[in-house]
Amino acid sequence: MLIPALAVALVTAAMPGHFDQPQDGFAPAWTTLRQSNPYWAHLDPEPINAALRQVRDFTKPQANGKPLFAGAVTMYVHDGKIVTHDRTGYAVLYQDQQTQLPEADRVPMRQDTIFDLASISKLFTSIAVIQQVEQGRVSIDEKVAHYLPEFGVNGKENITVKQLLTHTSGLEPFIPLWKLYPDVPSRIKAVMDVKPKSTPGTTYVYSDLNLITLGEIIHRVSGKKLDEAVKDGITRPLGMKDTGYNPKAKDRTAATEFQVAPPRGIVRGEVHDENSWSLGGVAGHAGVFGTARDLAVLGQTILNGGTYNGRRILKEHSVELMLTNFNQQFPDNAHGLGFELNQRWYMGALSAPGTAGHTGYTGTSFVIDKASRSIAILLSNRVHPSRDWGSVNPARRAVADGLANALAVKTSGKQWRATTSGGTLTTDRPVEVFVDVDKGDKLTIQHWDGTAWQDVRTITSTNRRWVPTEAVKTRFVYTKADLYNGRGVYVHARGDVTAEGWSVARR
C-alpha cells in the first residue's frame, strides 16, 4: 500500500539511508527480513509512492488501449527491512485472448499470489550448479562433455560449464522442442545434439539451451532431478515454502497467456514456457513458481553472502563468483555465474557493476543491489492474456528507480541537481560533485579564464561517491545522451549560484 503522509513528514527528520555511501562486502550473516516502512529504513517515501502509483497505472489501458498487465506485486527491501509489499489488479482477469471475466469470477491479486517466475528460474539452476561445484562434483572450467559425453558433438566438444553459466557457449537461444519432438527423451537429445550458432567463447548469446544443459548436468552428477536438487539445496533450507516447480496451490497462482499453439487455453498453475511445459514443467531455463516474499528471502541470502536464518546454502566465495563479471569482453552483457549484472534496461537507477538480478518473460523482475543492500521485486502477469500487448520494461525500471530515488544523495550543505540536458550551473565556490548517469551521459566541468569558459574535465561516473572539485569559479554542464536514467548529477556548492536547468535538491 502507499505510505501515509505522516511518514513523509517524519522522514525529513530522520538520518536518511544513502545511495552515495556504498556498502563494502556482504550484509551481516544474521540479517533476516522483517516488516518495516520507509521511515524506519531511512528512506524517502515519496519516490516509493510514485513508483507504486506507476505500477497501478500500468493496470489501466495504455496508448494501445490495453493494460500493460492485469496485476502485479511489488516488494522493496532495504537493509533487511521490507519497506513495502504492494499488490494491485488481478491474478486472473481474462477468459480468452480479449474477453474479461465477469466481475464475480475475477481473482484479485494478493500479496502471496504465486507467480510463474519464468527465466528467474535460471538463477535457481545456477545456484544448484555452484552447490555441485562446492561439493567437488563439478568444475566450472571443465568441459561439459566430461559430465555429459553425449553433449560433446557437432562442435561442442570444448564448451565449458562456465560458458553455459555466462551465455558464451555459442548455442542458439532456443529450439521449439515442444513442437518438433514427440517426447521428453527426444527433446533432451535435441539439446545434446544441437550445433553451436557461433564459435564458443566469441560472442554473448542468451540461450535457454545453456540452462537446460546445466539442469542435465545437475541430474547426472548428483543423482537428483533438478526439482529435487533445488528443493533440497535452496527452497527447503531457506524456508521458501511457496517456491518450486509444478505448484500444488494452483488457486493462488497468477494466470498467464491464453495459448492457441499449443492449444492450452488460459494457462494457470502450469509453466507458461512451452519448452519447459513439454519437459514436464521442470527445466533449467524455466519452471519455478514463487512469491515476492520467497524471492526476497533468496535476495537477502545473496546479500548475506550465501546464508539466511542460520542456514548456509553457498559459501561466501561462491556468491562472490556468482556476482563477478566474467564477460568483460562483452561490455553490454555483464554476467556472473548465473546472475546478470549492471543492466540498466531493467535495473534502472539501481544498476551498478555489483548489482545483480534477472528477469522473466512472464513479467517478472528481480534486482539485488549489493552497494545499498537493497532488493527490488516486480512480479506481474504481463502475458495475461497475450504476450503481444507491450513491453514490461518501463514498469521494471519504474520499480527499480523508485527504490534508488528513495535513498539519499546528500552532503552536509546545499546541493543542486541537474534536471535538463544542456542546463548549466555556475558557482564561485563548488565543493564536490556526484555523478550516476547512463552510458553516454556526462557532466562537463568548465573554468573561467577571464574571457571564456574552458572545458577542464568530463565526468561520466563517480562510482556512487562524492568527489571534490577545485575551489574556483566553475560552470557545470550536464548532457543527456541516452534513454535511461541513473540516480542523477548533483553539485554541492557554496556562495552565489546561477542555475538554468538545475534545481535545489532535498535529498
N, C-alpha and C positions, 0 to 999 in steps of 0.2 A: 504494500500500500504506500501511498505518498506520505512523506514525512510531514507532520503537523507544523504549523507556523511557529509554535513555541520553540521547537528545536532550532529553527532558523535563527531566532533571536539569541538563543543560548550559545550557539556555536561560535559567535563572534567573540565571546569572552573566553573561549577555550584555547589552549595551545594547539594549533592545528597539526595534523599529520602532514608530512612534507613530501611532495613529488621531487623536490630538489635536494633531498638528502638520502640518496640510495643506500639501501642496506647491504652490508657485506656478509657473505656466507648464508647459511640456512637459518630459518627460524628455530627457536628453541625446540628440542625434540618433544617437550611436554605440551606444546601448543595444540589445543583442540578447539573445535568450533563451539561457539556459544552465541546465544541470541543477544543482539545489541541494537544500536541505532547509530546514525552518523555522528551525533553529538559525542557519544561515549567513545567512538572510534576516532575522534578528532578530524572529522570530515565535514565538508560544507554540504548541507542537504540540497541546496538549490540546483546544482548540476545533476544530482541524482534524480530529483523530482522531474527535471526537464527531460532526462533520458527515459524515465518511466512513462511520461506523457507521450513521448515519441513512439515508444513501443505500443502503447494503447492506440495511438492514431493509425498505426500500421494495420490494425484490425478493421479499419474503415476503408471504404473504396478509395483507391488511389487514382492517378490520372487515367489509367486504362479501365476504370470502372470496377476493378476487382480489388479486394483487400490483399495486402502482402501475405498475410497469414490469418488463419481463423482464430488462433490464440497463441499464448506464449507464457512462459515462466521465466522470470529474471531474478538472478541472485547475485549480490555483491558481498564479498568477504574482504575484510582488511584486518591484518594482524590477528587473525583467528576469530574476529567478530563478524557475525552475519549482520550486516547493516541494513539489508533489505532483502525480502523474499516475496516478490510480487507475482500475481497471476492476472491474466486478462483474457477475455474472449472465451472460445470454446475448444474443448478437446475433440468434439465431434460436432460438425455443423452441416455437412452436406450428405446427401444420399446418392448422388451421382456426380458427374463432371460439372454440373451447373446448378442443380436444384438444392436449395437449402431445406433441411428437415423442418417439420412443424416445430414450433416453439417447445412443445411438451416433450419432443423426442431428442432435442439437442442435449449435449453433455457439456456442462460448464467446465472450464479449466480449473484445476485445483493445484495447490502448492505441491502436492505429492503425486501429480499426474506423472505417469511413466512414459517416457519418450523413446522412440527409436533413435538412438544416437548416431546411426549411420557410420560415417568414417571416423568418428571419435573412437569407434571400436578398434581402430588401428593402434591406438595408444595401449589398450589392454593387451593386444597381441605382442606389442613391442616390449612391454614390461615383462610379460611371461617369457619372452626370449632372453631378456637380460637376466632373469632369475635362473634360467638354464646355464647362462654364462657363469653366474656366481657359483653354481653347483658343479662346474667343471665339465659339463656335458657339451657345451658349445663354445667356440671361439669366434668372435666377430670377424676376425681376419681369415678364417678358414673358408675354403671353397664350399659352396652349398652342396656340390656333388659328393663331398665327403660324407654328408649326412643323408642325402637323397641321391643315390647314384643315378636314378632314372632321370634326374633333372639335368645331368651333365651331357646334354646332346644339343645339336644344332647351334653351336656357337656359345653355349652357356657353361662350358667346362670350367672357366676361370672366374665366374661370378662369385663374389663373397657374400657372407651374411651381412657385413657392413653395407655393401652396396644395395642389398634389399631394404635395409632399415633406412637408408638415406635417399632412396629412389634414384640411384645412379647405376642401376643394373642394366639399363638399356631396354628392359621389357616394355612392351606396349601398354597403354593404360588399362585396357580390359578386352575380354573376348565375351561375346554373348553366349556364355556357356549354357544358359537355360534353354536357348533356342536351337543351338547347333548340336547338342549332345544329349543322349537319351537318359542317362542316369549319373549318379554321383561318381562312380569309378571312372567313367569315360570323361567326365568333366575335369576331374583332378588330373587325369592322364593328359588332357589337352593343355593344361597349365605346365605340366612337366615337359611336354614336347615342344612348346612354343619356341619360335626363333626370335632372338632379340631384334628390336626395331632399330637400334643404334649400337655402336660398339660399346660394350660395358665400360663404365668409368669415364666416358667422354661427354655425357650430357645428363641433364636432370630431366627425368620424365616420371611424373607422378603416376604410379601404377598400382591398381588393385592386385595385380598378379604377384607383386612383391610380397604382399601381406598374406595372400592365400598360401604362397610357398612357405613363409615363415610359420604359419599355422601347422603346416605339414611337418616341418622340422620339429616343432614342439612335440607333436604326437609321436614322431619316430624316436626321439632321444629320451623322452620321459615316460613313454608308455601310456600317457593320458591324452584323451581327446582335448581339443582346445577349450571347450566349455568347462571341462573338469579342471584343467590347469588354471584357468582364470578364476574359477570359484575357490579352489584350494589355495592359490597363491596370492590372490588380490581381494576379491569381494568378501569372502568369509572372514579372513583375519582383520579386515578393516571395518567389518560390520555393515557392509553395503548391502542390506537385505533386499533392496528393490532393484538391484542391478544384476543383469545376466542375460543369457540368450533364451529365446522362446518363452516369454513371460507367462506365468500362470494367471496372474491377476489381469486378465485381458480387459475387464470392465474399467480398469484405471488407466488404460493406455490411451494415448492420443492417436486419432486416426491419421492416416497418410493419404496416399493417392487413390483415385478411382482408376484402376488399371484395366485396360482393354486387352492389351497384349503383354503378358499372358492375361487371360480373362479372369481376373481375381475380384473385380468389383472394388468397393471401398476396402482398403487394406487396414486392418486394425488388430493389434496383438500379434501380428506376424511381421517379419522383417520386410521393409519396403524394397530393398535392393533385390533385383530379380536373380542375380547370380547367387547371392547368399541364400535366398529362398530355395533355389534349386539344389543347394548343398545341404538342405535340412535346417536352415536358419543359423548354422554355426560356421563361420568362415573368418579368416584372418582379417579381412578388409571391412566387414560389416556384420551386424547381427546383435550387437549388445544393446540392450534397453536399460534405462535408468532414470533416476530423478535428479533434479537440481541439487538437492541436499546430498545425495550419494556422490555426485560428481564433485561437489565442494570438498567432501572428505578426501577424495583422491587428490584434488589440487593441494589441499593442506598437507597431505602426506609428502608430496613432491617438495613443497616449501620447507617442510621439516627435515628434508634430506633422506626420505625413504621410510619414515616411521610415523605412526599415529596411535595415540592412546595406548602406548606401551607395546604395540605390535609392529615389528620391523618387517617390511616386505622387500626392501632394497638397501644395499649398503650406500653410504654417502657417496663414495667414489663412483658407484654405478649411476646414481642420479646425476652427478656432475657430467658423466659421459653422455647421458641422455640429453643434457642441456648444452652440450658443446657443439659448435658448428663444424661439421665435417665437410661442408660444401662450400668452402671459401672460394673455390674456383668457379662457383655458380652464384655470384653475389646476390641475386634477387631470389634465391631459393635456399636460404639458410636453413639447415636441418641438422638436428641432433640424431640420436639413435631412437627414432620414432617420433619425437616431438618436432613440429615446425617451430621456427624461431624468427622473431622480428618481422612479422608480416603485417605491414600497415593496413592492408586492404580489409582485414577483419579485426586486428588488434587495436586499430585506431591510435589514439594518443597514449595508450599503454605500451605500445611497441617499443622495443629496445633490444640490443643484442642478446640480453639474457631473458627476454620474455618468450614464454613457450606456450604452445597450445595446439588446437586442431579444430577443424570444422566438420560438419556432416551435411550431406546433401539434403536431408530431410528438413534442414533449417536450424541446425544446432551450432553452437559456438562456445568454445572453452578456452579462456585466456588466463594464464598464470604469470603474474608479473613479480618475478623474484626481487627486483630492486625495491619495490614498495610493499612486498609481502601481501599482495592482493590477488583476488580471483574475481573474474567477471564471467558470468554464465548466462547465455541466452538459449533457451530451448523453445523452439517453435515448431508448428506443423505446417510449414510453408508449402509443402507439396499437396496439402489437403484443400481442394480435391484434385489440383492439377499442378504439375511441375513447371508449367509454362506461363504462370501469372506474374513473374517478375523475380529479380534477384533479391535475396535477403541480406546482401552485404551492407546496404545502408543501415539496416537495423543492427547488424553486428557492430558496425563502427559506432553507432549512437550509444550502444550499451557500454562499449569499452571507453569511449570518450567521457561518458557520464562519471565513471569512477575516476578516471585520470584527472578530470577537472575538479572533482571534489577534494583532491589532495592539494595542499597549498604550495605555491611557489612564492615565498615571501622573505624579504630581508628585514633588517632592523629599521628601515626608513621608508620613505615614499618611493613607490616604483610605478613604472609606466609599462603598458602592454601595447604591442603593435596590433592594430585592428584592420588596417587597409594595406594592400600591396602597393608599394611605392610611397607610402607615408613616411614622413620624416619626424625625428625627434632631435631637437637642438638643445644642448645644455652646456653650461660653462663648468660644471663640476660633476661629471659622471663618476660613479663609484665602481659598479660591477654590472655584468650582463649575464643573462641566462637565455640559452637558445635550445629549443627542442622542436625541430621542424621536419618536414618531409624532404625526401630526396629532391634536390634542385632548388629548394627554397634557401634563402641566405639573408644574413644581416651584414650590410656593408658599413664599416666604421670610417668616417671621414674627419680630417682635421683641417682647421682654417689656417692658411699660410699667410694671411694678411690681405690677399687679393681674391682667393678662390678656395673652394673645398677640394681637398685631395684625398683620394682613397688610400687608406693605410692598412686596412685589414678586412678580410671577409671571413665570417663565422657561419658555419653550417650546423654545428653541434657543440654543446659544452658538456655532453655526457651527464645530463641531469644535475649539473653543478654550476653555481655562480662562479664567474671568473673576473678578476679585477681588470679595470681599464686605466688608461693614462688620464691623469687629472688635468686635462687641458680642454679647451673649447672643442666640442665634438658634435658631429651630426651623425645620427643613426638612420639608415635607410633599409627598410625591410622589403624584400621582393618575394612574392609568392609565385611559384612556378608550376606546382602540380595540384592534383585533385584532393589529396588527403590533408589532414591537419595533425600536427603534433600538439604538444602542450602549449607551445607558443614562444614568443620572443618578449623578453622583459628587460628593462633597464632600471637600475637603482641610481637615482640622481639627486643631487642637492642643488640648491640655488635656483636661479631663473631657468625655466624650461619653456620652449616653444614647441607645441605638438600639433602636427597635422597627420591625421590617420593613426594617432596613438591616443590612448585613454589611461586615466589613473586606474591601477589595478588594486582591488581589495585584497586578493589572496594570490 
